[in-house]
Amino acid sequence: MKPFSKPIYVTRPLLPDRKAIHRKLDEILDAQWLTNRGPQHKLFEKEITRYLKVPYVSLVNNGTSALQLACRVLRLTGEVITTPFTFPATPHALYWNNIKPVFCDIEEASWNIDPSKIEALITPATSAILPVHVFGNPCDTKAIQKIADKYRLKVVYDAAHCFGVKVGEKGIGNFGDASAFSFHATKVFNTLEGGAITCKDPAIKERIDLAKNFGFQGENTIVAPGINAKMDEFQAAFGLVCLKILAREIKKRKKLTAIYQQRLSKIEGIDFATNNNRTVEHNYYNFVIRVDEGEFGKSRDQLYEELKKYNIFTRKYFYPLCSQFQCYRDSSSVFPINLPVAGRVSKEVLSLPLYGGLAESCVSKICDIVEALRKSNNQL
């Protein structure tokens, strides 16, 4: 089978029509207002609040800032229980707030934090739980909240992958005390860089707005030490234009995902994450497979390298585990014996190309190649 003539990357950013961007740029330049809660920012925050179906939204410059600010304004201290199977930004946001991440193992099926393992990790120093909706697949929010209520802990969700995801009619940003979203260029929805924090408490919203703008209340009064994490006017304008084409993007991704699932589910040794909650409305952020070396005949790493020969560039999300980073090795929670599921999953998952501009024929060919690679291995 011939390789693709041009590289097929794991993702491509959602890009709006250039004319629409040019019109927005004209609006910004005509207003001569580039940052500090200008007209684009105000409109975008309103539209995002409506789209996410949440009480309050605060826009920020990126998803990492969203996590850091959420932890700060909720006054988290000591230890926070989180997952090792995530992007480094999750534990790093804790570290930058002088909080110790305590790593909890994940579920075999969903790859999200395992609620049944959380209670054993709670100590007098624990102030919160920081779960991640991995690959846009919602956590078991009911079980997590039950534990948080029992021990009077805060819950901050890393919802970086989850923009627009709903559980029933409820937007994903309604769970816990706050949720942090990323609008990075690699996400389903982007503002180039950018992010947001959602919450239900107006007092939390006010504290976030103060903290992201140096602690200013009005023109001259500083009420608390803050940072500069504001979203600028161009980011907001870009988001407004992208929001108009997001439904079409998600529809395309859903169709491509169905092809992947239909084709790859027939191949021994290939599996996917599962979620038994049938009320979830997904955003199809990415498509991740799990490779069983014994059944497939090749390891995840071998498949990763073989696909490169066909001009297919995948990603090993998430590998290595965050618990394996040097900066977090001073905790017993990082020991592999305590994270057996996460350890296995991180060595077996592979994110395949998925974005709205990817042709259905390309997805079919990728599936053909994966199947051929398994067969070729069996003939050796």
VOGU-3710 file (C-alpha; in Angstrom, 3 decimals, decimal comma):
1> mkpfskpiyv> 0,000/0,000/0,000  1,380/3,394/-0,967  2,038/6,081/1,658  0,047/9,308/1,627  1,587/11,821/-0,771  1,383/14,525/1,907  1,728/14,211/5,678  -1,452/13,428/7,602  -1,038/15,007/11,027  -2,884/14,099/14,187
11> trpllpdrka> -4,866/17,340/14,052  -5,364/20,607/12,200  -6,721/23,818/13,742  -10,272/24,922/13,072  -9,836/27,961/10,809  -12,657/30,338/9,888  -13,147/32,130/6,598  -10,471/34,779/6,058  -13,001/37,415/5,097  -14,770/36,935/8,424
21> ihrkldeild> -11,470/37,377/10,254  -10,657/40,475/8,221  -14,019/41,995/9,157  -13,349/41,327/12,820  -9,873/42,807/12,532  -11,381/45,955/11,041  -13,773/46,177/13,997  -10,877/45,900/16,451  -8,750/48,484/14,668  -11,678/50,860/14,253
31> aqwltnrgpq> -12,433/50,619/17,972  -8,730/51,070/18,818  -9,287/48,766/21,791  -6,901/45,792/21,863  -7,243/44,382/25,385  -8,697/45,037/28,868  -12,251/43,779/28,343  -13,075/45,462/25,059  -16,247/44,973/22,977  -15,054/41,685/21,408
41> hklfekeitr> -14,193/40,266/24,825  -17,559/41,232/26,313  -19,499/39,751/23,410  -17,436/36,566/23,365  -17,874/35,996/27,098  -21,624/36,371/26,666  -21,711/33,932/23,740  -19,514/31,372/25,514  -21,714/31,495/28,605  -24,725/30,760/26,432
51> ylkvpyvslv> -23,006/28,016/24,432  -21,620/26,189/27,458  -24,918/26,548/29,340  -23,192/27,705/32,519  -23,962/30,492/35,012  -20,599/32,268/34,812  -17,551/32,366/32,528  -14,284/34,230/32,852  -12,077/34,348/29,753  -8,311/33,987/30,117
61> nngtsalqla> -5,217/33,906/27,905  -4,722/30,117/27,927  -5,867/26,880/29,514  -2,943/26,638/31,924  -3,763/30,067/33,334  -7,341/28,854/33,747  -6,191/25,948/35,906  -3,764/28,062/37,922  -6,356/30,751/38,594  -9,076/28,256/39,509
71> crvlrltgev> -6,783/26,680/42,114  -5,786/30,105/43,397  -9,211/31,670/43,771  -10,627/28,520/45,397  -7,752/28,843/47,887  -6,528/25,294/47,502  -3,610/24,291/49,702  -1,576/21,284/50,773  -2,398/18,302/48,589  -4,763/17,847/45,665
81> ittpftfpat> -5,672/14,445/44,245  -5,426/14,234/40,469  -4,713/11,836/37,619  -1,287/10,981/36,196  -2,871/10,312/32,789  -3,097/13,878/31,550  -1,148/16,690/29,898  1,614/18,185/32,116  -0,374/21,416/32,574  -2,660/19,661/35,070
91> phalywnnik> -0,112/18,874/37,815  2,034/21,873/36,872  -0,861/24,210/37,734  -0,841/22,691/41,219  2,933/22,938/41,548  2,870/26,634/40,631  0,372/27,167/43,449  2,688/25,407/45,940  0,305/22,458/46,038  1,469/18,850/46,038
101> pvfcdieeas> -0,198/16,678/43,366  -1,214/13,264/44,658  -1,718/10,842/41,791  -4,681/8,478/41,670  -5,010/5,524/39,308  -7,482/5,554/36,413  -10,377/3,403/35,291  -9,631/0,601/32,844  -12,574/1,449/30,602  -12,807/5,260/30,552
111> wnidpskiea> -9,154/6,197/31,323  -10,494/8,858/33,698  -9,602/9,085/37,389  -10,974/6,102/39,324  -13,345/7,352/42,055  -12,991/4,075/43,934  -9,290/4,835/44,509  -9,669/8,446/45,678  -10,690/8,008/49,322  -7,588/6,008/50,211
121> litpatsail> -5,444/8,978/49,139  -7,220/11,591/51,270  -5,197/12,974/54,181  -5,634/15,943/56,540  -3,631/17,954/53,980  -6,021/17,236/51,086  -7,952/20,315/49,955  -9,421/19,237/46,612  -9,794/16,770/43,773  -8,651/17,758/40,282
131> pvhvfgnpcd> -10,064/15,242/37,783  -9,606/15,450/34,015  -12,277/14,674/31,414  -9,765/12,719/29,346  -10,167/13,019/25,566  -13,519/14,739/26,095  -14,985/11,734/27,918  -16,770/12,949/31,094  -15,627/11,678/34,475  -17,966/9,997/36,927
141> tkaiqkiadk> -18,984/13,377/38,346  -21,610/11,971/40,725  -19,161/9,624/42,445  -16,493/12,313/42,655  -18,863/14,899/44,109  -20,132/12,404/46,678  -16,569/11,915/47,933  -15,896/15,667/47,884  -19,040/16,373/49,922  -18,182/13,658/52,433
151> yrlkvvydaa> -14,723/15,106/53,115  -15,580/18,758/52,408  -13,205/19,011/49,484  -13,292/21,341/46,502  -13,530/19,921/42,978  -11,846/21,590/40,010  -12,281/19,896/36,648  -9,692/20,082/33,917  -12,114/20,338/30,989  -9,468/21,233/28,399
161> hcfgvkvgek> -10,759/18,531/26,021  -14,427/19,054/26,726  -15,627/22,253/25,084  -19,305/21,865/24,239  -19,693/18,411/25,800  -23,014/17,845/27,581  -24,315/15,251/30,004  -27,995/15,174/29,251  -28,950/18,837/28,950  -26,233/19,902/31,382
171> gignfgdasa> -23,088/21,560/30,056  -19,878/19,935/31,312  -18,782/23,206/32,930  -21,525/22,960/35,561  -19,846/20,220/37,592  -17,631/20,794/40,614  -16,688/24,203/41,977  -14,999/25,286/38,747  -13,959/23,929/35,360  -10,962/25,046/33,301
181> fsfhatkvfn> -11,173/25,022/29,501  -8,440/25,361/26,895  -8,937/27,119/23,566  -5,545/26,101/22,213  -5,161/25,677/18,451  -5,149/21,871/18,812  -8,593/21,768/20,436  -11,978/21,275/18,742  -12,633/24,971/19,361  -9,833/27,504/19,494
191> tleggaitck> -8,977/31,168/19,900  -5,363/30,581/18,730  -4,384/30,446/22,406  -6,915/31,053/25,119  -9,071/29,522/27,789  -11,880/30,024/30,235  -13,047/29,173/33,734  -16,666/28,315/34,430  -18,299/28,405/37,855  -21,673/28,633/39,589
201> dpaikeridl> -20,803/31,092/42,357  -20,799/34,818/41,470  -18,240/35,440/44,228  -15,834/32,992/42,544  -16,411/34,691/39,190  -15,573/38,055/40,772  -12,380/36,705/42,350  -11,254/35,224/39,033  -11,874/38,495/37,201  -9,833/40,356/39,822
211> aknfgfqgen> -7,011/37,809/39,894  -6,524/37,747/36,114  -6,188/41,550/35,987  -3,561/42,323/38,647  -6,228/42,549/41,360  -7,681/45,791/40,020  -11,128/46,801/41,226  -11,975/49,903/39,275  -9,309/52,229/37,932  -7,048/52,765/40,932
221> tivapginak> -7,872/50,227/43,619  -5,922/46,995/44,048  -7,795/44,598/46,327  -5,521/41,549/45,981  -2,260/40,510/44,309  -3,152/39,282/40,838  -1,491/38,355/37,567  -2,040/39,275/33,931  -4,046/36,457/32,338  -6,503/38,453/30,260
231> mdefqaafgl> -7,763/37,370/26,862  -7,107/40,055/24,241  -9,512/41,380/21,625  -8,110/39,408/18,703  -8,363/36,110/20,574  -11,964/36,924/21,481  -12,815/37,963/17,913  -11,249/34,796/16,507  -13,327/32,771/18,962  -16,536/34,528/17,945
241> vclkilarei> -15,956/33,613/14,307  -14,930/30,025/15,099  -18,004/29,559/17,276  -20,203/30,070/14,208  -18,626/27,121/12,360  -18,143/24,809/15,341  -21,331/22,764/14,821  -20,202/21,873/11,314  -16,747/20,887/12,587  -18,177/18,603/15,274
251> kkrkkltaiy> -20,572/17,022/12,773  -17,646/16,158/10,471  -15,592/14,749/13,345  -18,531/12,608/14,435  -18,790/11,121/10,969  -15,076/10,355/10,803  -15,164/8,859/14,294  -17,949/6,496/13,203  -15,761/5,271/10,332  -12,830/4,665/12,657
261> qqrlskiegi> -15,002/2,800/15,163  -16,737/0,694/12,545  -13,496/-0,309/10,820  -11,072/-0,658/13,722  -13,462/-2,475/16,064  -13,068/-5,491/13,769  -9,293/-5,622/14,240  -8,056/-7,844/17,072  -5,846/-6,010/19,496  -7,425/-2,570/18,911
271> dfatnnnrtv> -9,720/-1,122/21,565  -11,178/2,265/22,586  -12,173/4,034/25,781  -15,783/3,430/26,789  -18,322/5,411/28,794  -21,588/3,785/29,846  -23,383/7,131/30,172  -25,480/7,180/27,016  -26,729/10,714/27,689  -23,345/12,241/26,842
281> ehnyynfvir> -23,185/14,555/23,824  -19,549/14,381/22,694  -17,420/16,922/20,848  -15,201/14,285/19,154  -12,018/16,028/20,236  -9,781/13,212/19,068  -9,779/9,506/18,292  -7,577/7,367/20,506  -6,985/3,650/20,207  -5,457/1,219/22,661
291> vdegefgksr> -3,076/-1,343/21,195  -2,781/-4,759/22,843  0,614/-6,018/21,732  -0,238/-9,648/22,382  -3,345/-9,600/20,195  -2,303/-7,039/17,608  1,181/-8,455/17,131  2,898/-5,085/17,416  3,351/-2,705/20,323  1,940/0,797/20,341
301> dqlyeelkky> 5,430/2,170/19,774  5,996/-0,123/16,806  2,693/0,890/15,237  3,560/4,556/15,849  6,827/4,156/13,936  5,306/2,051/11,149  2,589/4,626/10,484  5,246/7,296/9,973  6,467/5,328/6,945  3,033/5,901/5,424
311> niftrkyfyp> 3,178/9,646/6,175  0,731/9,269/9,077  1,775/11,181/12,187  0,076/10,087/15,389  0,681/11,050/19,037  1,314/9,030/22,180  -1,214/10,816/24,392  -0,439/10,565/27,291  3,060/9,205/27,559  4,963/9,251/29,810
321> lcsqfqcyrd> 2,697/9,582/32,812  2,977/12,857/34,717  3,860/10,806/37,787  7,070/9,811/36,025  8,345/13,381/35,709  11,417/14,070/37,822  9,750/16,989/39,593  7,045/14,754/41,110  9,087/11,779/42,263  9,081/12,737/45,937
331> sssvfpinlp> 5,664/11,197/46,600  4,692/7,586/47,234  1,671/8,125/44,970  3,986/8,068/41,948  5,147/4,489/42,515  4,130/2,284/39,564  2,637/-0,270/41,950  0,069/2,368/42,929  -0,799/3,245/39,317  -1,051/-0,122/37,503
341> vagrvskevl> -3,890/0,797/35,115  -2,433/4,178/34,199  0,935/2,535/33,625  -0,515/0,021/31,176  -2,755/2,467/29,354  0,000/5,063/28,833  2,097/2,457/27,019  -0,763/1,356/24,753  -2,699/4,452/23,631  -2,250/6,164/20,283
351> slplygglae> -4,108/9,227/19,012  -4,986/8,915/15,320  -5,589/11,842/12,928  -8,957/13,521/13,403  -10,142/16,943/12,243  -12,984/18,278/10,150  -10,849/18,853/7,064  -9,737/15,224/6,938  -11,371/13,357/4,059  -13,384/10,217/4,758
361> scvskicdiv> -11,259/8,415/2,193  -8,165/9,280/4,227  -9,662/7,787/7,383  -10,588/4,645/5,457  -7,041/4,388/4,133  -5,591/4,841/7,623  -7,774/1,955/8,784  -6,622/-0,124/5,798  -3,009/0,531/6,727  -3,524/-0,347/10,407
371> ealrksnnql> -5,204/-3,601/9,355  -2,455/-4,373/6,836  0,253/-3,776/9,432  -1,344/-6,313/11,745  -1,659/-8,888/8,976  1,891/-8,317/7,782  3,149/-8,943/11,295  1,272/-12,242/11,553  2,959/-13,479/8,383  6,487/-12,990/9,779
//
